[in-house]
Amino acid sequence: MTARTAIRTKATLSVALVCGALAAAPASALAAPATATRAAAVEDAPAKARAQALLKEGTTAYGRGDYATALDKFTAAYQIFPSPKLWFNIGQANRDLGRPVEAVAAFDRFLDGAGDAPPETLAEARRSAAELKAKLGQIKITCPIDGAEISVDGKPAGSTPLGQNVWTTAGRHQVALQLEGYAPAIEDVVVSAGAVAAVDMTLRPIDLKIANGPGNAALVGGGGAADTARKPVYKRTWFWVAAGAVVAAGATTAVILATRGSSSPSSSVPETTLGAKRAF
C-alpha cells in the first residue's frame, strides 16, 4: 500500500467515525431536559446532515490533494454547523495551501474549543501549530487610545487595546490604525521568525483650528464657526481627500506585501490525515 493510499484509507475511516458520532449525539444529550433535547435535535438535524455531507466532500478533496476545495468545504460546513472540531480540518487545509498564519489561527481555535477531541488529534494539532509558529513572528501593537480599528497588511486584526499579539510571516509588514475624529496612523514594521516586534502607535486628533489671529477663530475651509457647526468635519470634501490618499497608499502597500507571502508548504511539516473523528 502506498503512502497516499494509506492517507486516503485513514481519511475514509475518519469520516465513518464522524457518522457514528453524529448518530450517537442525541443519546448523549439525554441528560438535558427532554423537551429541550427533542427541540434542539429537530432544529439541528438538517444543518448537521448538510455539514456532514460537506465534511465528506472536503475529506475526499483533501485525500486527492485538492486542498483549496477541501478548505471551501470545511469552511462551509463550519458556517452551517459550527463545531469547534472542524477547525482542525480547516487548519490542515490552510497549512497545506501554504497559509501558515491562517493555519495557526485555526489550530489554536481547535485547541481552545475542542478539548474533548481524541487525544491523538489534539497532539497532532499542537505539533502542527508549534512547527508553524517556529517559522512565524508576532507583532505587539499598543496605542493609548481605545477603540481604534487595527489592520495588518490591509487585513482586520481587531481593535485597541489588543489583548494578544498578531501572528505574521517574517518580513516587512504595515500596521494601520483608524478611529473617527483622528488622523489615520500607519507604521511599517520588520518581523523576524520566532521574535516579537513591538509597535507603539499614536493617533492625533483632527484639529480644524489654525493660528489665524488672537482668537484662533478662523477654521480651515472658511465659512466661520457657524458654517462648521452646520457641516461636520467628516462631511467636508478636503478631509476625505486627505484621508483617502493615506488609506489608498496603505492599501497599495498591503497588496504588494501580500504577494510576498509564504509560498508552498514547508517540507518539514509532516503530511497528516484529517482529524475528522467525532467532528460534531
C-alpha positions as CSV (number, residue, x, y, z in Angstrom):
1,M,0.0,0.0,0.0
2,T,1.4,3.4,-0.9
3,A,1.6,6.3,1.5
4,R,-1.1,8.2,-0.4
5,T,-3.3,5.2,-0.4
6,A,-2.8,4.8,3.4
7,I,-3.7,8.5,3.8
8,R,-6.9,8.1,1.8
9,T,-7.9,5.0,3.7
10,K,-7.4,6.7,7.1
11,A,-9.3,9.7,5.9
12,T,-12.3,7.5,4.9
13,L,-12.2,5.8,8.3
14,S,-12.2,9.2,10.0
15,V,-15.4,10.2,8.1
16,A,-17.0,6.9,9.1
17,L,-16.3,7.7,12.7
18,V,-17.9,11.1,12.3
19,C,-21.1,9.4,11.0
20,G,-21.1,7.3,14.1
21,A,-20.6,10.2,16.4
22,L,-23.5,12.1,14.7
23,A,-25.8,9.2,15.2
24,A,-24.9,8.9,18.9
25,A,-25.2,12.6,19.6
26,P,-28.9,12.7,20.6
27,A,-28.4,9.8,23.1
28,S,-25.5,11.7,24.8
29,A,-27.8,14.7,25.2
30,L,-30.4,12.9,27.3
31,A,-29.0,14.5,30.5
32,A,-30.7,17.7,29.4
33,P,-34.4,18.3,29.8
34,A,-36.3,16.0,27.4
35,T,-38.3,18.8,25.8
36,A,-35.3,21.0,25.1
37,T,-33.3,18.0,23.8
38,R,-36.0,17.0,21.3
39,A,-36.4,20.6,20.1
40,A,-32.7,21.0,19.6
41,A,-32.4,17.7,17.8
42,V,-35.1,18.6,15.4
43,E,-33.7,22.0,14.8
44,D,-30.1,20.9,14.3
45,A,-30.7,17.7,12.3
46,P,-30.9,19.3,8.8
47,A,-27.9,21.6,9.5
48,K,-25.9,18.7,10.9
49,A,-26.7,16.4,7.9
50,R,-25.7,19.1,5.4
51,A,-22.5,19.9,7.4
52,Q,-21.7,16.1,7.5
53,A,-22.1,15.9,3.7
54,L,-19.8,18.9,3.2
55,L,-17.2,17.3,5.5
56,K,-17.2,14.1,3.5
57,E,-16.7,16.1,0.3
58,G,-13.9,18.1,1.8
59,T,-12.2,15.0,3.1
60,T,-12.4,13.4,-0.3
61,A,-10.9,16.5,-1.9
62,Y,-8.1,16.6,0.8
63,G,-7.3,13.0,0.1
64,R,-6.6,13.7,-3.6
65,G,-4.5,16.8,-2.8
66,D,-7.2,19.4,-3.7
67,Y,-6.6,21.5,-0.6
68,A,-8.4,24.6,-1.9
69,T,-11.6,22.7,-2.5
70,A,-11.2,20.9,0.8
71,L,-10.9,24.3,2.6
72,D,-14.0,25.6,0.9
73,K,-16.0,22.5,2.0
74,F,-14.7,22.6,5.6
75,T,-15.4,26.3,6.0
76,A,-18.9,25.9,4.6
77,A,-19.5,23.0,7.0
78,Y,-18.5,25.2,9.9
79,Q,-20.7,28.0,8.8
80,I,-23.7,25.7,8.8
81,F,-22.9,23.7,11.9
82,P,-20.1,25.5,13.9
83,S,-18.5,22.5,15.6
84,P,-15.1,23.7,17.0
85,K,-13.6,20.4,16.0
86,L,-13.9,21.4,12.3
87,W,-11.1,24.0,13.0
88,F,-8.6,21.1,12.9
89,N,-9.6,20.3,9.3
90,I,-9.6,24.0,8.4
91,G,-6.1,24.3,9.9
92,Q,-4.7,21.4,8.0
93,A,-6.1,22.6,4.7
94,N,-4.6,26.1,5.3
95,R,-1.3,24.6,6.3
96,D,-1.0,22.5,3.1
97,L,-2.1,25.6,1.0
98,G,1.0,27.5,2.3
99,R,-1.1,29.8,4.6
100,P,0.7,29.4,7.9
101,V,-0.8,32.4,9.7
102,E,-4.4,31.2,8.9
103,A,-3.4,27.6,9.9
104,V,-2.1,28.7,13.2
105,A,-5.2,30.6,14.0
106,A,-7.4,27.6,13.1
107,F,-5.3,25.1,15.2
108,D,-5.4,27.5,18.2
109,R,-9.2,27.8,17.9
110,F,-9.4,24.0,17.7
111,L,-7.3,23.5,20.8
112,D,-9.2,26.2,22.7
113,G,-12.7,24.9,21.8
114,A,-12.4,21.2,21.3
115,G,-10.9,19.8,24.5
116,D,-12.9,16.6,24.2
117,A,-11.4,15.7,20.8
118,P,-9.4,12.4,20.6
119,P,-6.0,12.7,22.3
120,E,-4.1,11.9,19.1
121,T,-5.9,14.7,17.2
122,L,-5.1,17.2,20.0
123,A,-1.5,16.1,20.0
124,E,-1.3,16.5,16.2
125,A,-2.8,20.0,16.3
126,R,-0.3,21.0,19.0
127,R,2.6,19.6,17.0
128,S,1.5,21.3,13.7
129,A,0.9,24.7,15.4
130,A,4.3,24.6,17.1
131,E,6.1,23.8,13.9
132,L,4.3,26.6,12.1
133,K,4.8,29.2,14.9
134,A,8.6,28.5,14.9
135,K,8.7,30.0,11.4
136,L,6.5,32.9,12.1
137,G,6.9,36.1,14.1
138,Q,4.5,38.3,16.1
139,I,3.6,42.0,16.2
140,K,2.7,43.6,19.5
141,I,0.5,46.6,18.8
142,T,-0.1,49.2,21.5
143,C,-1.9,52.5,21.5
144,P,-3.0,54.8,24.3
145,I,-6.4,55.4,22.7
146,D,-9.1,52.7,22.9
147,G,-11.4,51.7,20.1
148,A,-9.2,52.2,17.1
149,E,-9.5,49.7,14.3
150,I,-6.3,47.8,13.6
151,S,-5.3,46.3,10.3
152,V,-2.1,44.5,9.3
153,D,-1.3,44.4,5.6
154,G,-4.9,45.6,5.0
155,K,-6.5,42.7,6.9
156,P,-8.6,43.5,10.1
157,A,-6.7,42.4,13.2
158,G,-9.0,43.7,16.0
159,S,-9.2,47.0,17.9
160,T,-7.3,48.7,20.7
161,P,-6.5,47.6,23.3
162,L,-5.5,44.4,21.5
163,G,-5.3,41.6,24.0
164,Q,-2.9,39.4,22.1
165,N,-0.1,39.6,19.6
166,V,-0.7,39.3,15.8
167,W,1.0,36.3,14.2
168,T,2.5,37.0,10.8
169,T,5.2,35.8,8.4
170,A,8.8,37.1,8.7
171,G,9.5,40.2,6.7
172,R,8.2,43.8,6.4
173,H,4.6,44.5,7.3
174,Q,2.3,47.5,7.6
175,V,0.2,48.3,10.6
176,A,-2.6,50.8,10.3
177,L,-5.0,52.4,12.9
178,Q,-8.2,54.3,12.2
179,L,-10.6,56.0,14.5
180,E,-13.2,58.6,13.8
181,G,-12.0,62.1,14.8
182,Y,-8.4,61.1,14.4
183,A,-5.9,61.1,11.5
184,P,-5.1,57.6,10.3
185,A,-1.8,56.2,11.6
186,I,0.4,53.9,9.6
187,E,3.7,52.2,10.7
188,D,6.0,49.8,8.9
189,V,7.5,47.0,11.0
190,V,10.0,44.3,10.2
191,V,9.3,40.9,11.8
192,S,11.8,38.1,12.4
193,A,10.9,34.5,12.8
194,G,10.5,33.5,16.4
195,A,10.5,37.1,17.6
196,V,8.0,39.7,18.7
197,A,8.2,43.2,17.0
198,A,6.6,45.9,19.2
199,V,4.8,48.8,17.6
200,D,3.7,51.7,19.8
201,M,1.3,53.9,17.7
202,T,-0.2,57.3,18.4
203,L,-3.4,58.8,17.0
204,R,-3.5,62.5,16.5
205,P,-6.9,64.3,16.8
206,I,-8.0,66.3,13.8
207,D,-8.0,70.0,14.7
208,L,-9.5,72.3,12.2
209,K,-8.4,75.4,14.0
210,I,-5.3,77.3,12.9
211,A,-3.4,80.1,14.4
212,N,-5.1,83.0,12.5
213,G,-5.3,85.8,14.8
214,P,-5.6,86.3,18.6
215,G,-8.8,84.3,18.9
216,N,-7.9,81.5,16.5
217,A,-11.4,81.8,15.3
218,A,-10.8,81.1,11.7
219,L,-11.4,77.5,10.6
220,V,-9.8,75.6,7.7
221,G,-12.1,75.7,4.7
222,G,-13.6,79.1,5.5
223,G,-17.2,79.8,6.4
224,G,-16.6,80.6,10.1
225,A,-17.7,78.7,13.2
226,A,-21.4,78.7,12.2
227,D,-20.6,77.1,8.8
228,T,-18.6,74.4,10.6
229,A,-21.4,73.7,13.0
230,R,-23.6,73.0,10.1
231,K,-21.1,70.8,8.3
232,P,-19.2,68.3,10.5
233,V,-15.5,67.6,9.6
234,Y,-16.2,64.1,8.2
235,K,-18.6,65.6,5.7
236,R,-16.1,68.1,4.3
237,T,-14.5,67.3,1.0
238,W,-10.9,68.2,1.9
239,F,-10.9,65.8,4.8
240,W,-11.9,62.8,2.8
241,V,-9.5,63.6,0.0
242,A,-6.6,63.7,2.5
243,A,-7.8,60.6,4.4
244,G,-8.4,58.7,1.2
245,A,-4.9,59.4,0.0
246,V,-3.5,57.9,3.2
247,V,-5.7,54.8,3.1
248,A,-5.1,54.3,-0.7
249,A,-1.3,54.4,0.0
250,G,-1.7,51.8,2.7
251,A,-3.9,49.5,0.6
252,T,-1.3,49.6,-2.3
253,T,1.5,48.6,0.1
254,A,-0.6,45.9,1.6
255,V,-1.3,44.4,-1.9
256,I,2.5,44.4,-2.6
257,L,3.3,42.8,0.7
258,A,0.6,40.1,0.2
259,T,2.5,38.9,-2.9
260,R,5.5,38.2,-0.6
261,G,3.6,35.8,1.5
262,S,4.6,32.2,2.1
263,S,4.9,30.0,-0.9
264,S,4.5,26.3,-0.9
265,P,4.1,24.4,2.4
266,S,7.3,23.6,4.2
267,S,8.5,20.0,3.6
268,S,9.5,19.8,7.2
269,V,5.8,19.7,8.3
270,P,4.7,16.1,8.1
271,E,1.7,15.3,6.0
272,T,-1.1,14.0,8.2
273,T,-4.6,12.7,7.7
274,L,-7.6,14.7,8.6
275,G,-8.6,14.6,12.3
276,A,-12.3,14.4,11.5
277,K,-13.0,11.9,14.3
278,R,-16.2,12.9,16.2
279,A,-16.1,16.3,14.5
280,F,-19.6,17.2,15.6
